[in-house]
Amino acid sequence: MLFAVPWSRLAGAAGLVAVSAALYWVTTDRSFAVDANEIPIEGARYTSEADVRAAMALPADRLVNIFRIATDDLEARIETLPAVRDASVVATLPDAVGVIIEERRPMLVWRAAGESWLVDGDGLLFASAATADPTELGTGATGTALPAVDDRRSLDPLRLGDVVPPLDLVVARLLLTVTPDMVRSTEPALYLWLDDTDGFVLEAPDAWQAVFGPYTPVLRPPSIIPQQVQCLDALLGSREADVVTVLLALSDETCGTFQERVRPRPTPKAGRDGAGSEDRPRGGRATPRP
């Protein structure tokens, strides 16, 4: 007995064959082949193109069909790189794929254990400072485009991919804005460092240093920094040449203490006992400007 096959089923089967043939063609024809080594990468400044290609994990030894490239997956892989904030992968028929990267912007440099790292606004150490242009790095002085913090603490040093503790980041951002003009200093530049003993210290090399100290969220919060800066301004504006070290420890009566520079004095005449006076370090209190 013969059965008649409806034309609709025949048409459907023919369509399925046609689609399968077309799918096979577009996934195998060299017209849609992409060379992963030739994919252009834009916006990579602190990230090497080699690192971006490695993150994409596309085969480098053979062509890849453009229909087999999952752009969303590639974007997610690229965004795992520390310096990459956002990535866009665009595929255009028949065989064009492009990568556009938005990298993090450095706000400061964090130096520790002989390494220097670029740090963004979130405190992330996202790239080695060696990847930056030397003109961008500058001297690292406060108030410059890319100031630096020299971390001399004995703690395990921060490394690539680490995040500066939030409290340290807040303090660093405040103190790195303090310039010589703000404290009426005649020195050309100021530099910021911190260690286990003194905490945060602003220094005018070969001249003086101001110990701002360690900070805590409650007992000694960063909100006291403007008052400490005012105290330093009052002291340096009147006797900078005489100051060696300033300890900016705020209290009800004074905003800090300082050690004076000992200057050579003429040798005094011997007294009756034949002994002369000796120079000793002198100190005093630092009080806020009225």
C-alpha positions in Angstrom: 0.0 0.0 0.0 1.3 3.4 -1.0 1.1 6.4 1.3 1.1 9.9 0.0 3.6 12.3 1.8 2.2 15.7 2.3 4.0 18.5 0.4 4.4 20.4 3.6 6.6 17.7 5.1 8.6 17.4 2.0 9.2 21.1 2.0 10.1 21.0 5.7 12.6 18.2 5.1 14.1 20.1 2.2 14.4 23.2 4.2 16.2 21.3 7.0 18.6 19.9 4.5 19.2 23.3 3.1 19.8 24.8 6.6 22.2 22.0 7.5 24.1 22.5 4.3 24.3 26.2 4.9 25.4 25.8 8.5 28.1 23.4 7.4 29.2 25.8 4.7 29.5 28.9 7.0 31.3 26.9 9.7 33.8 25.4 7.4 34.4 27.8 4.6 37.6 29.8 4.8 35.7 32.9 3.9 34.7 33.0 7.6 38.0 32.1 9.0 39.7 34.3 11.6 43.4 34.4 12.4 43.5 35.0 16.2 47.1 36.4 15.9 45.8 39.2 13.6 42.8 40.4 15.8 43.4 44.1 16.4 43.5 45.2 20.0 42.8 48.9 20.9 43.2 50.7 24.1 45.9 48.4 25.6 48.4 50.8 27.3 49.3 49.1 30.6 48.3 45.6 29.3 50.4 43.8 26.7 48.7 42.5 23.6 50.3 39.1 24.4 48.4 39.0 27.7 45.2 40.0 26.0 45.5 37.2 23.4 46.5 34.7 26.1 43.4 35.7 28.1 41.2 35.1 25.0 42.6 31.6 24.7 41.9 31.4 21.0 44.1 28.9 19.1 47.1 30.5 17.6 48.2 27.6 15.4 45.0 27.5 13.2 42.2 29.6 11.9 39.0 29.9 13.8 35.5 30.2 12.3 33.9 33.4 13.2 30.7 31.7 14.1 32.5 29.7 16.7 33.8 32.8 18.5 31.7 33.6 21.6 32.3 37.3 22.0 30.7 37.5 25.5 33.0 34.8 26.8 36.0 36.6 25.3 35.0 39.9 27.0 34.7 38.2 30.4 38.1 36.6 30.0 39.8 39.8 29.0 38.2 41.6 32.0 40.0 39.2 34.4 43.3 41.1 33.6 44.1 43.5 36.4 44.4 46.6 34.3 41.3 46.1 32.2 38.1 47.8 33.5 36.0 46.9 30.5 36.4 45.0 27.3 34.3 44.9 24.1 34.8 42.2 21.4 33.0 42.9 18.1 32.6 40.3 15.3 31.8 41.5 11.8 31.0 39.2 8.9 32.7 37.7 7.1 35.9 37.4 9.0 36.6 40.5 11.1 37.0 40.5 14.9 38.2 43.5 17.0 38.9 44.1 20.6 38.5 47.4 22.4 39.8 47.8 25.9 39.1 50.4 28.6 41.9 50.3 31.1 42.0 51.6 34.7 43.4 55.0 35.3 46.3 55.4 37.7 45.8 57.8 40.6 49.0 57.2 42.4 52.1 54.9 42.6 52.6 52.4 45.5 56.2 51.5 46.1 57.0 48.4 48.2 59.8 45.9 48.4 61.6 47.3 45.5 58.6 47.3 43.2 56.4 50.1 42.0 52.7 49.6 41.2 50.1 51.8 39.5 47.0 52.2 41.7 43.5 53.3 40.6 40.8 55.1 42.5 39.6 51.9 44.0 43.0 51.1 45.5 43.7 48.3 43.1 47.4 47.7 42.2 46.6 46.9 38.5 50.0 47.2 36.7 53.7 47.7 37.2 54.8 51.3 37.0 57.3 50.2 34.4 54.4 50.0 31.9 53.8 53.7 32.2 55.5 56.3 30.2 58.4 57.9 32.2 56.9 61.4 31.6 53.7 60.2 33.1 55.5 58.9 36.2 57.4 62.1 36.9 59.2 62.3 40.3 56.4 61.0 42.5 56.3 64.2 44.5 53.0 65.3 46.2 50.7 67.4 44.1 52.0 66.0 40.8 50.0 64.1 38.2 51.0 60.7 39.6 52.4 61.1 43.2 53.9 58.1 45.0 53.7 56.4 48.4 56.9 54.7 49.6 55.7 51.8 51.8 58.5 50.9 54.2 56.5 48.7 56.6 57.7 45.2 57.5 54.3 43.8 56.5 54.0 41.5 53.5 54.3 44.0 50.6 51.4 44.7 48.4 51.6 43.0 45.0 49.9 43.1 41.6 46.2 42.5 42.0 46.1 43.5 45.7 44.0 46.3 47.0 45.4 49.1 49.3 43.5 49.0 52.6 40.7 51.6 52.5 42.0 53.6 55.4 45.5 53.8 54.0 44.1 54.8 50.6 42.0 57.7 52.2 45.1 58.9 54.1 47.4 58.7 51.1 44.9 60.5 48.8 44.7 63.4 51.4 48.4 63.7 52.1 49.5 63.4 48.5 47.6 66.7 47.7 49.8 68.6 50.2 52.3 70.7 48.3 55.1 73.0 49.6 52.9 76.1 48.9 50.1 74.8 51.1 52.4 74.7 54.1 54.4 77.8 53.2 57.5 75.8 52.6 60.4 77.1 50.4 61.4 73.5 49.5 60.9 72.4 45.9 59.0 69.2 46.5 57.5 66.9 49.2 57.4 63.1 49.3 55.2 60.7 51.3 56.3 57.5 53.0 55.1 55.3 55.8 56.8 52.8 58.2 56.0 50.7 61.2 57.2 53.4 63.7 56.0 56.7 62.5 53.1 55.9 60.2 52.7 58.5 57.4 55.5 61.0 57.0 55.8 64.0 54.7 59.4 64.8 53.9 61.3 67.6 52.3 64.6 65.8 51.5 67.7 67.1 53.3 65.5 69.6 55.0 62.7 68.4 57.4 60.1 65.8 57.9 56.6 66.0 59.3 55.3 62.9 61.1 51.6 62.7 60.6 51.5 59.3 62.3 49.3 56.2 62.0 45.5 56.5 61.7 42.5 54.5 62.9 38.8 54.7 61.9 37.6 56.1 65.2 40.4 57.2 67.7 42.6 58.9 65.1 40.6 59.3 61.9 41.8 60.9 58.6 39.5 63.8 59.3 42.2 65.3 61.5 44.6 65.7 58.6 43.4 69.2 57.6 44.2 70.4 61.1 47.6 68.8 61.0 48.3 70.5 57.7 47.3 73.8 59.3 49.6 73.2 62.2 52.5 72.4 59.8 51.8 75.5 57.8 51.9 77.7 61.0 55.2 76.3 62.0 57.0 76.3 58.7 55.7 79.7 57.8 57.6 81.2 60.7 60.7 79.1 61.2 61.2 76.4 58.5 65.0 76.8 58.4 65.2 75.8 62.1 63.0 72.7 61.9 64.3 69.1 61.6 61.3 67.0 62.6 57.7 67.9 63.4 55.5 65.5 65.3 51.9 66.4 64.5 50.2 65.0 67.6 47.1 67.0 68.2 46.0 67.9 71.7 43.9 70.5 73.4 46.9 72.7 74.2 49.1 72.2 71.1 49.0 70.6 67.7 52.4 69.1 67.9 56.0 69.3 68.9 59.2 69.9 66.8 62.9 69.4 67.0 65.1 72.3 66.1 68.1 72.1 63.9 71.4 72.4 65.8 73.6 75.0 64.2 77.3 75.4 64.8 78.2 78.0 67.4 81.5 79.8 68.1 83.6 77.8 70.5 82.9 79.4 73.9 85.6 80.5 76.2 86.4 77.9 78.9 85.0 78.6 82.3 86.9 78.3 85.5 86.6 74.5 85.3 88.0 74.6 81.8 84.9 73.1 80.2 82.8 74.8 77.5 79.1 74.4 76.8 77.9 71.8 74.3 75.3 72.0 71.6 72.2 69.9 72.2 69.0 69.4 70.2 66.4 71.8 71.1 62.6 71.5 70.7 59.4 73.3 71.2 55.7 73.2 70.7 53.9 73.8 67.4 50.6 75.7 67.8 48.0 76.4 65.1 47.8 79.6 63.2 45.2 82.0 64.7 
